[in-house]
Amino acid sequence: MVNRRSNPVKEIRENQIKDAALKLFSEKGFY
């Protein structure tokens, strides 16, 4: 699905940041 209001590259980058943050938080024990 393509959202014309948002930049796909920006969304991918944000998703990568979210995944990285989730990994860091889960490693540290924050949920």
C-alpha positions as CSV (number, residue, x, y, z in Angstrom):
1,M,0.0,0.0,0.0
2,V,1.3,3.4,-1.0
3,N,0.5,6.4,1.1
4,R,0.8,9.5,-1.1
5,R,1.0,11.8,1.9
6,S,4.1,10.3,3.3
7,N,7.6,9.7,1.9
8,P,8.2,5.9,1.4
9,V,11.9,6.3,2.1
10,K,11.1,8.2,5.4
11,E,8.6,5.4,6.4
12,I,11.2,2.7,5.8
13,R,13.7,4.6,7.8
14,E,11.2,5.2,10.6
15,N,10.4,1.5,10.6
16,Q,14.1,0.6,10.8
17,I,14.5,3.0,13.7
18,K,11.5,1.4,15.4
19,D,12.8,-2.1,14.9
20,A,16.2,-1.1,16.3
21,A,14.6,0.7,19.3
22,L,12.5,-2.4,20.0
23,K,15.6,-4.6,19.9
24,L,17.5,-2.3,22.3
25,F,14.5,-2.0,24.6
26,S,13.9,-5.8,24.7
27,E,17.6,-6.4,25.3
28,K,17.6,-4.0,28.2
29,G,14.3,-5.5,29.5
30,F,12.0,-2.5,28.7
31,Y,8.6,-3.5,27.3
